[in-house]
Amino acid sequence: MNQSEFLEKVHGLIAQAEAEGGSITEEAMAAPFAEENLSPDQLLSLKSFLQGSGVTILDGREKKAIRMSAARNVNRLENKEKKIYQSYMEELDLIKAYDPAEEEILFSRKAAGDKNARQMLVEGNLRFVVELAGRYAGNGVPLTDLIQEGNMELLLLVDEHMGIGFRSVMEQRVSKAMEMLVEEHAGHNAFKTRMADMANKLMDASEDFADNEGTQPTIEDLARKLHVRPDEVKTVMKMSMDAMTMDETGLGGE
């Protein structure tokens, strides 16, 4: 490799870092020079040059932190969820991960229609998806749902991405997908809690009205008493009736 080719690869790394917010991993830094077998001193010089150009080099501690965070969180889960996590990890231990230095080559092969390369890119990152799911487990969303959401995002990204900065983008996209799933679940639970509270108030207001007026209240009567809109009263009444019907038919429950 001549000096011109070397500088071209270095400038490519700087552009890659800029596209990823100013940072790249040590693995990504070394990947373009995999065939040159750079010595430790040469890698150190390359790292110093990139840092001098404003690039932050991530040394892999972030991924280790994710693993440690996932392990701590999984230990707090119920036994059923913990066993599911351990089962996934044991299965994925049987899948050989690709070398990070191969990633750009695999994406080139995938772009050329190599289905085996696509499968390697997907399977090689499934374990990381499960580790990320471990970080978000215990927030009310089943672990299997988190993993499924992460795997779907991984599949989409493998098909969309061209290879440069894939690991960093994958972590961001998969994490965001799981965060949104947790937020949606929390919002749904908050809505159910509010509706249950409103149903109780509606029942109390109906009984009070009947005791005081000697007749059953209309929807408008209840709306005035609770200081809400009539359509809100109708919504709560419908949801209460639906819940009662599901309980009677045995379709209710978790």
ROGUSE-805425 format. One record per residue (C-alpha): residue in one letter; x, y, z. Coordinates in Angstrom, 2 decimals, always signed. Example, Ala and Ser with C-alpha at 12.3 -4.5 7.8 and 13.67 -1.06 7.14 Angstrom:
BEGIN
(site "a",(+12.30,-4.50,+7.80))
(site "s",(+13.67,-1.06,+7.14))
END
This chain:
BEGIN
(site "m",(+0.00,+0.00,+0.00))
(site "n",(+1.49,+3.32,-1.07))
(site "q",(+1.19,+6.63,+0.77))
(site "s",(-1.66,+7.84,-1.43))
(site "e",(-3.75,+4.75,-0.68))
(site "f",(-2.96,+5.01,+3.02))
(site "l",(-4.06,+8.65,+3.19))
(site "e",(-7.21,+7.84,+1.24))
(site "k",(-8.17,+5.24,+3.86))
(site "v",(-7.34,+7.62,+6.71))
(site "h",(-9.53,+10.34,+5.18))
(site "g",(-12.23,+7.71,+4.79))
(site "l",(-12.06,+7.00,+8.52))
(site "i",(-12.32,+10.70,+9.32))
(site "a",(-15.40,+10.99,+7.08))
(site "q",(-16.88,+7.89,+8.74))
(site "a",(-16.33,+9.40,+12.18))
(site "e",(-17.97,+12.67,+11.12))
(site "a",(-21.00,+10.70,+9.90))
(site "e",(-21.24,+9.01,+13.31))
(site "g",(-21.03,+12.11,+15.45))
(site "g",(-17.25,+12.37,+15.65))
(site "s",(-16.30,+8.89,+16.89))
(site "i",(-15.42,+5.40,+15.69))
(site "t",(-14.44,+2.21,+17.47))
(site "e",(-10.94,+0.75,+17.49))
(site "e",(-12.34,-2.16,+15.46))
(site "a",(-13.65,+0.22,+12.78))
(site "m",(-10.33,+2.10,+12.78))
(site "a",(-8.35,-1.06,+12.06))
(site "a",(-10.80,-2.59,+9.56))
(site "p",(-9.55,-0.78,+6.38))
(site "f",(-6.00,-1.95,+7.14))
(site "a",(-6.80,-5.59,+7.93))
(site "e",(-4.76,-6.90,+4.99))
(site "e",(-1.74,-4.75,+5.86))
(site "n",(-1.26,-6.34,+9.32))
(site "l",(-0.26,-3.07,+10.94))
(site "s",(+2.00,-3.40,+13.97))
(site "p",(+0.87,-2.13,+17.41))
(site "d",(+3.13,+0.91,+16.97))
(site "q",(+1.63,+1.67,+13.56))
(site "l",(-1.91,+1.33,+14.98))
(site "l",(-0.97,+3.66,+17.83))
(site "s",(+0.38,+6.22,+15.34))
(site "l",(-2.82,+5.94,+13.29))
(site "k",(-4.90,+6.40,+16.44))
(site "s",(-2.88,+9.47,+17.46))
(site "f",(-3.26,+10.98,+13.98))
(site "l",(-7.02,+10.47,+13.99))
(site "q",(-7.35,+11.89,+17.49))
(site "g",(-5.31,+14.88,+16.37))
(site "s",(-7.83,+15.34,+13.58))
(site "g",(-10.65,+15.55,+16.13))
(site "v",(-11.80,+11.92,+15.97))
(site "t",(-12.77,+10.14,+19.21))
(site "i",(-11.66,+6.50,+19.31))
(site "l",(-13.96,+4.22,+21.31))
(site "d",(-12.05,+1.34,+22.87))
(site "g",(-14.89,-1.16,+23.26))
(site "r",(-15.72,-0.30,+26.87))
(site "e",(-19.16,+0.87,+25.74))
(site "k",(-20.08,-2.63,+24.54))
(site "k",(-18.69,-4.13,+27.73))
(site "a",(-20.79,-1.66,+29.72))
(site "i",(-23.89,-2.80,+27.82))
(site "r",(-23.14,-6.44,+28.68))
(site "m",(-22.60,-5.61,+32.36))
(site "s",(-25.76,-3.47,+32.50))
(site "a",(-27.79,-6.24,+30.84))
(site "a",(-26.41,-8.86,+33.24))
(site "r",(-27.29,-6.75,+36.30))
(site "n",(-30.77,-6.06,+35.00))
(site "v",(-31.47,-9.68,+34.05))
(site "n",(-30.50,-10.82,+37.56))
(site "r",(-33.40,-8.73,+38.89))
(site "l",(-35.97,-10.33,+36.57))
(site "e",(-38.46,-13.00,+37.53))
(site "n",(-37.20,-16.57,+37.03))
(site "k",(-39.29,-17.10,+33.89))
(site "e",(-37.85,-14.05,+32.13))
(site "k",(-34.35,-14.84,+33.38))
(site "k",(-34.55,-18.37,+31.94))
(site "i",(-35.75,-17.00,+28.60))
(site "y",(-32.75,-14.66,+28.46))
(site "q",(-30.30,-17.42,+29.38))
(site "s",(-31.87,-19.74,+26.79))
(site "y",(-31.44,-17.16,+24.03))
(site "m",(-27.81,-16.57,+25.00))
(site "e",(-27.04,-20.30,+25.06))
(site "e",(-28.52,-20.74,+21.59))
(site "l",(-26.59,-17.77,+20.22))
(site "d",(-23.34,-19.13,+21.65))
(site "l",(-23.62,-21.79,+18.93))
(site "i",(-23.60,-19.16,+16.16))
(site "k",(-20.15,-18.10,+15.01))
(site "a",(-19.84,-14.30,+14.95))
(site "y",(-18.00,-12.74,+12.02))
(site "d",(-14.77,-10.80,+12.51))
(site "p",(-15.50,-7.02,+12.69))
(site "a",(-12.80,-6.52,+10.07))
(site "e",(-14.97,-8.55,+7.65))
(site "e",(-18.01,-6.33,+8.03))
(site "e",(-17.34,-4.00,+5.11))
(site "i",(-16.55,-6.98,+2.88))
(site "l",(-19.77,-8.74,+3.94))
(site "f",(-21.81,-5.64,+3.08))
(site "s",(-20.15,-5.51,-0.34))
(site "r",(-21.02,-9.15,-0.91))
(site "k",(-24.58,-8.55,+0.30))
(site "a",(-24.95,-5.63,-2.12))
(site "a",(-23.90,-7.99,-4.91))
(site "g",(-26.73,-10.35,-3.98))
(site "d",(-24.89,-12.79,-1.70))
(site "k",(-27.62,-14.13,+0.60))
(site "n",(-25.09,-15.94,+2.78))
(site "a",(-23.35,-12.64,+3.54))
(site "r",(-26.68,-11.12,+4.57))
(site "q",(-27.37,-14.07,+6.86))
(site "m",(-23.92,-13.71,+8.45))
(site "l",(-24.54,-9.99,+9.10))
(site "v",(-27.88,-10.76,+10.75))
(site "e",(-26.80,-13.78,+12.78))
(site "g",(-23.55,-12.11,+13.83))
(site "n",(-25.49,-9.36,+15.60))
(site "l",(-28.35,-11.32,+17.18))
(site "r",(-26.46,-11.73,+20.45))
(site "f",(-25.95,-7.97,+20.74))
(site "v",(-29.70,-7.45,+20.20))
(site "v",(-30.47,-9.82,+23.09))
(site "e",(-27.96,-8.00,+25.30))
(site "l",(-29.66,-4.69,+24.48))
(site "a",(-33.04,-6.28,+25.27))
(site "g",(-31.63,-7.23,+28.67))
(site "r",(-31.08,-3.56,+29.42))
(site "y",(-34.75,-2.72,+28.81))
(site "a",(-36.25,-5.84,+30.42))
(site "g",(-38.23,-5.50,+33.62))
(site "n",(-40.19,-2.44,+32.45))
(site "g",(-43.44,-4.30,+31.87))
(site "v",(-42.69,-5.40,+28.30))
(site "p",(-42.04,-9.17,+27.90))
(site "l",(-38.42,-9.93,+27.04))
(site "t",(-39.51,-11.87,+23.95))
(site "d",(-41.32,-8.77,+22.64))
(site "l",(-38.20,-6.64,+23.15))
(site "i",(-36.03,-9.18,+21.32))
(site "q",(-38.55,-9.48,+18.48))
(site "e",(-38.66,-5.68,+18.10))
(site "g",(-34.86,-5.52,+18.11))
(site "n",(-34.52,-8.32,+15.56))
(site "m",(-36.99,-6.64,+13.21))
(site "e",(-35.00,-3.40,+13.41))
(site "l",(-31.77,-5.35,+12.80))
(site "l",(-33.22,-7.00,+9.68))
(site "l",(-34.37,-3.66,+8.30))
(site "l",(-31.01,-2.03,+8.96))
(site "v",(-28.98,-4.84,+7.38))
(site "d",(-31.06,-4.44,+4.21))
(site "e",(-30.83,-0.63,+4.23))
(site "h",(-27.25,-0.03,+5.33))
(site "m",(-24.15,+0.16,+3.14))
(site "g",(-21.71,-0.94,+5.86))
(site "i",(-19.91,+2.19,+7.06))
(site "g",(-20.55,+2.73,+10.77))
(site "f",(-23.04,-0.13,+10.91))
(site "r",(-22.41,-1.18,+14.54))
(site "s",(-22.94,+2.31,+15.91))
(site "v",(-26.09,+2.94,+13.88))
(site "m",(-27.45,-0.51,+14.79))
(site "e",(-27.06,+0.14,+18.53))
(site "q",(-28.86,+3.49,+18.19))
(site "r",(-31.71,+2.14,+16.05))
(site "v",(-32.31,-1.04,+18.08))
(site "s",(-32.12,+0.84,+21.38))
(site "k",(-34.58,+3.46,+20.11))
(site "a",(-37.03,+0.78,+18.94))
(site "m",(-36.95,-0.88,+22.35))
(site "e",(-37.31,+2.45,+24.17))
(site "m",(-40.39,+3.27,+22.10))
(site "l",(-41.90,-0.15,+22.88))
(site "v",(-41.40,+0.44,+26.61))
(site "e",(-42.89,+3.96,+26.33))
(site "e",(-45.92,+2.66,+24.39))
(site "h",(-46.50,+0.01,+27.05))
(site "a",(-46.23,+2.58,+29.84))
(site "g",(-48.66,+4.89,+28.04))
(site "h",(-51.15,+2.06,+27.51))
(site "n",(-50.99,+1.12,+31.19))
(site "a",(-51.44,+4.74,+32.24))
(site "f",(-54.53,+4.98,+30.01))
(site "k",(-55.99,+1.76,+31.48))
(site "t",(-55.37,+3.06,+35.01))
(site "r",(-57.08,+6.36,+34.20))
(site "m",(-60.07,+4.57,+32.65))
(site "a",(-60.40,+2.29,+35.69))
(site "d",(-60.31,+5.31,+37.98))
(site "m",(-62.92,+7.07,+35.87))
(site "a",(-65.14,+3.94,+35.91))
(site "n",(-65.07,+3.90,+39.71))
(site "k",(-65.94,+7.59,+39.88))
(site "l",(-68.71,+7.05,+37.35))
(site "m",(-70.23,+4.30,+39.47))
(site "d",(-70.05,+6.41,+42.64))
(site "a",(-71.56,+9.42,+40.85))
(site "s",(-74.38,+7.28,+39.43))
(site "e",(-75.24,+5.88,+42.88))
(site "d",(-75.16,+9.35,+44.47))
(site "f",(-77.42,+10.76,+41.76))
(site "a",(-79.92,+7.89,+42.11))
(site "d",(-80.01,+8.30,+45.92))
(site "n",(-80.51,+12.06,+45.74))
(site "e",(-82.81,+12.34,+42.71))
(site "g",(-84.63,+9.03,+42.90))
(site "t",(-83.95,+8.25,+39.25))
(site "q",(-81.12,+6.95,+37.12))
(site "p",(-78.81,+9.66,+35.69))
(site "t",(-78.39,+10.33,+31.99))
(site "i",(-74.97,+10.57,+30.37))
(site "e",(-75.30,+14.37,+30.46))
(site "d",(-76.10,+14.24,+34.19))
(site "l",(-72.97,+12.22,+34.90))
(site "a",(-70.83,+14.47,+32.68))
(site "r",(-71.96,+17.56,+34.62))
(site "k",(-71.38,+15.85,+37.96))
(site "l",(-67.86,+14.71,+37.05))
(site "h",(-66.97,+17.87,+35.09))
(site "v",(-66.08,+15.94,+31.94))
(site "r",(-67.44,+15.81,+28.40))
(site "p",(-70.36,+13.45,+27.60))
(site "d",(-68.23,+11.60,+25.04))
(site "e",(-65.71,+10.77,+27.81))
(site "v",(-68.52,+9.25,+29.88))
(site "k",(-69.63,+7.18,+26.86))
(site "t",(-66.04,+5.95,+26.30))
(site "v",(-65.64,+4.84,+29.92))
(site "m",(-69.04,+3.12,+29.93))
(site "k",(-68.25,+1.27,+26.70))
(site "m",(-64.84,+0.12,+27.96))
(site "s",(-66.40,-1.06,+31.22))
(site "m",(-69.06,-3.04,+29.33))
(site "d",(-66.42,-4.56,+27.02))
(site "a",(-64.32,-5.61,+30.01))
(site "m",(-67.34,-7.21,+31.69))
(site "t",(-68.21,-9.11,+28.50))
(site "m",(-64.64,-10.44,+28.17))
(site "d",(-64.64,-11.56,+31.82))
(site "e",(-67.95,-13.40,+31.35))
(site "t",(-66.72,-15.19,+28.22))
(site "g",(-63.36,-16.07,+29.74))
(site "l",(-61.45,-13.93,+27.25))
(site "g",(-60.20,-11.41,+29.78))
(site "g",(-56.99,-11.55,+31.76))
(site "e",(-53.34,-11.12,+30.89))
END
